[in-house]
């Protein structure tokens, strides 16, 4: 596990040499944070921003911000990986990874009670209630999956993955 910080550091140095990826990262953090707030506001009939903000617990904001940063980092890494892939198969795998990251990012709305209601449309009432009852487990699983995805994406960017490589420019 000592390899984890090194892989992340090297890949971030590689990615953020180009300022457009820094701007993309900042944009994705803001977009993810806004989406985490606005999705439940607009998907629930009769809900508005002031009501949502009033029922959101204080500890929900750092969780949402942390997930927004993780999602922004992972999406930035995936975009870099996609742009530096040269085979069609590799690009298709990277596109699938980006879609999976976006779905996983939306799935992390199970982190707060105010957000869980937006999942009713996706998984139904019993699924949303199940997610709400087991929220802590799903938060931990989401964090673990995100960390693993960041690690393996960093390894791929650093060309240290035995299965796949991305050519750096």
Secondary structure, DSSP 8 states (H G I E B T S, - for coil): -HHHHHHHHHHHHHHTTSHHHHHHHHHHHHHHHHHHHHHHHHHSTT--HHHHHHHS-HHHHHHHHHHHHHHHHHHHHHHHHHHT--SHHHHHHHHHHHHHHHHHHHHGGGGSHHHHGGGHHHHHHHHHHHHHHTHHHHHHHHHHHHHHHHHHHHHHHTT--SS------
